[in-house]
Amino acid sequence: MKFFRYRELVFLYREAVFSICKAGLMRLGFIIAILGCTAQILSANSTKAQTIDATTIQVNVRNQPLLDVFKQIESQTTFRFAYNKAQLTAVAPVTFQSKNASLRTVLESLLNKTGLGFRQINNKVVIYQLTSSSTKIFAEEEEDKPETQAAQDQVLRYQGKVVDDHSGDPIIGATIVLKGATQGAVSNTKGEFVIDATPGAVLIVSSLGFEKKEVTLNANNLRLIVRLGVSAKTLTDVVVTGLYNRPSQNFTGAATILTREKLGKVSNNNLLAAISTLDPSFQIPENIANGANPNTLPNVQLRGGNSIANPTANTTDVLGYSNKNVNTPLFILDGFEVPLQRIFDLDINRVAKVTILKDAAATSIYGSRAANGVVIMELIAPQDGKLRISVNSNMTIETPDLRDYDLLNAREKLDLELKGGIYKSSINEEQERLNVLYAARLSEVQRGINTYWLSKPVRTGVGTKHNVYIEGGGNNALYGVSLTYDKRNGVMKGSDRENIQASSYLSYRLKNFQFRNEVTLGFNKANNSPYGTFDQYTILNPYWTPYDANGKMKYYLEDLSYQNGQLGSGKLLNGRVVNPMYNSSLAIVDQNRYKNLMNNLNVVWQATSWLRVNGRLSLQQQSDFYDKFLPPSHTDFASLNAEDYAKKGSYSRTNGDSRLIDGNFTADLNKTIGKSVFFGTLGMNFQDQRNEATTLEATGFPNERLNRFFNAIQYKKDSKPMGMESKSRLAGYLANFSYAYDSRYLLDISYRLDGSSLFGADKRFANFWSVGGGWNLHKEKFWASGTNVNLLKLRYSFGYTGSQRFASYLALTTGQYYQVPYNGQYGVYLLGYGNPDLAWQQTQKHNWGTDITLFNKLNISANYFIEKTQGALATVNTAPSTGFNSYQENLGDLTNKGWEAYINYTILSNKRNNINVFLNLFSAEGKYTRLSNSLEELNKRADTSKSTVPLIRYAEGMSPTAIWAVRSKGIDPSNGREIFITRDGKETNTYSTADQVVVGDSRAKLEGTFGVNYELKGIGFNAYFRFRYGGQTYNQTLADRVENVSLRQNVDRRVYTQRWQKPGDHTFFKGITDPEGYTVNAGPTYPTSRFVQDYSYLSAESISVYYRFSDTFNKRYGVSNTKISLYTGQLFRMSTVKQERGLAYPYSQTFTFLFQTSF
């Protein structure tokens, strides 16, 4: 399938590069496979021909250990020795000399009187302890049997090592037993074990926290590497920071760990929403404007955010390069930083685990990027074994949710217009025109025209997503290939988002080295609806119809003329109203596209059992494209005359490229000395990031078929090519030390030194650090008798993190060339004033926490936090006389404090029967504790701007989410006008922005989720409910759709039933007419406390049912993990506030059917 067509040479070049890379990777894989097979064949042929009788060697040793002698022999031959090191160490040093003797002769001489014997098994020489049984077995000649058959009947000594399949770390204390027998072994501190068994026997290897594994022994492989995958139930036993891992029981930081199983119970489509449901401190604020638009990135913040929001931030960047939300947390995917867009489009089926790091002990290792928290995501890694294919396929039905809209029908709307004085005038000629207009509209209503405009641009969208994952491998090599196709059709007609992702994973072990490489290709295409925005339809009058009498789409909804008091040719009766539906019949293009390449390389060297060195390098490259073409017949050009043909039709094109090189190098230490356990990490990382975008605009297109950019007549008048370029570099050094004594007393210390090009020349480097302590009380002796307390852990951490989420040029003084030369020279004017003293924004974090498990059923994790941002960055506007608009400065301190609690109770738990209930709570509040005088400029802007939307203000001691408005006493029953209260408490009918005070706070007092997970004999049910209690909201619907409306457009029903109409009316809303019956033209309603309402709600976030097929079914059809599920999203919502939601794009309800299996 071809996704993009490039018309410029540079785009063709990039396409060629991608093709060459793809072909190169395929060829490289083929070559590696051929070489591997050849090496295997050569190795097999060469070893088969050799025996210990035909191989001659020279040995000359004096008083040397047997172990050294065997190594000397290995250097002369292709044979490898298998032995028990302790048995060799017990033998006294030997002195021996031999020239050109057979290997059998040498071994017989060396092992004489040592109690040891030997046996050749292919290219291995097995050294074993002589006993009566073993002497009989190995001394017995079996000339009538092939060597392999003889080996099957002999007891051999197997040496093995048990390691973590994901990290490669040795697993200490793993149990190794022979299936059907009591004989066994336990792995030592290096993960090693020795066991005697016959080929063909089966080892059962298990360890707490890992999946059990069976290994069939054979005579050709006496050295085993057994890799155990982490059990899904115990993924939470390890905290992954992206740079190092720590055991949960020894970790002092605040972290939430979400497994793939937990995420899958909430959603199969939306990863970010699933995280927010499971952890309410991970917040996605409501986007009332864009609703369920599949092409809108959500805003994400953790624990309420720690930065001062910039109300003048760039929101027009269609590619998202410069529009960085200052409170977005840092996202780390498989060890590397990625943008929010990458997570937004990530297939949830590929995610193995999500770890949310919150406090200083958990995040300070990321230094200048960690103030808003860090979200670590790990993708699933292939498991060894035979080829396995996993399939996830779903279909999603998405229906528009219009329950928040309550608009008038045609008869009610016409009646409201009549009562509102629309058809009343004191001028006779004008009254005559209004009478004709009313009669024409009444005629339409009487003939049954009652258009429900809300249904016209929406649909029931049907989307599909399919993921295939192929995995397998052996002891030294693992591979995985993932393919995902995801097509989501939004509820606005013509809107959709298509994602195609392909990734390959290859892991190879060579002695103590592990090489891992993952390549991911992503293609995205997002179309916006040709119907325009939803709010264009909510204002259309229901007595209009989109089609004429012949069923043809109208260009104008109302195009009437009159003469002599009657309809007919003559004067225009009323202004023409264009039909937004007409545009849907045109060849409109409104599309975003991108293609990205991400290559992650990871090299691990297990230097010793206690020291591991890790090097990582990531290259991320993305090309973005945005095209918007409006044909000349589009209604946007309806007001242009014929002579303005050069302005009819427009094309806007933006192309961008972004590149990120991210690398880190770490050395990890893990050592146990007595009761003390030490973990240490030293490392450094670097980043080089570049973004570039160019925008061109052209106008004048002959028709909709000539829709290429070069078909334009001209560039847009008074426009020029626009663009942006951003470059930044980061280098950091990090260290972490963790200590646990007797698993009771815990200590974490982290330090990071960061240097960044983003900051002023005088403030280039900064230090970040943290200290955390913990106490496992349940490990104390006085808890020994309390069997009901399984876990009782106390934690505290303190430290500093930083933030650098702002444009790369703010610390630099920048200029712009004039377009017109003067005397042949181009001048430069000041574009932005750089601040060489621009310092790092630092956040001081305190966190007190506890983790409790009672009766092995009740789990509680709670945190109380105080986070104080010092030197918060904000934009300061300047006077035009300075030559530039603004500059960046450290302007104040912001304190954010709150608490969170996660409670889970397991009622029943076994393989196919599970019942548990949960409650997750979050509460936070913030306030400005110190502000610079420079912020007065922003407050003055709010004082002088008469906006119908509450503006952000800055005041010490006040909340960043405070709602500022003028206090209201209500509506005067005598005249329908609002009574305001000034700052000094006086009543007035005159609105003044200077009287604005804090009248509410949009942050909730308490919010969270609760629900139940249930499974009985494979039939499951999951329910997740979200609630909010307390806090306020400014009901913008009351302002924009009830009072600040034009009666010439359709309106909320409350305009018809609840607005003041005559003296003596006691109403909540001001009047639509004056006492004489004429329409009130008193101006819009500005922010008033009248529209500030207490805001609480309850919603069904996700409800799902599923059936997990039995093992009997799976075995019968040769499959595993077969499951069918049905998800519903936003099934209902109850709120204390009635307001229109989904203004530009409606909200939706979703129903998803999912099928999963592996074979």
Summary of the structure (lengths in Angstrom):
residues: 1159
radius of gyration: 36.3
end to end distance: 27.5
largest distance: 131.5
contacts: 3787
relative contact order: 0.09
helix: 19%
strand: 46%
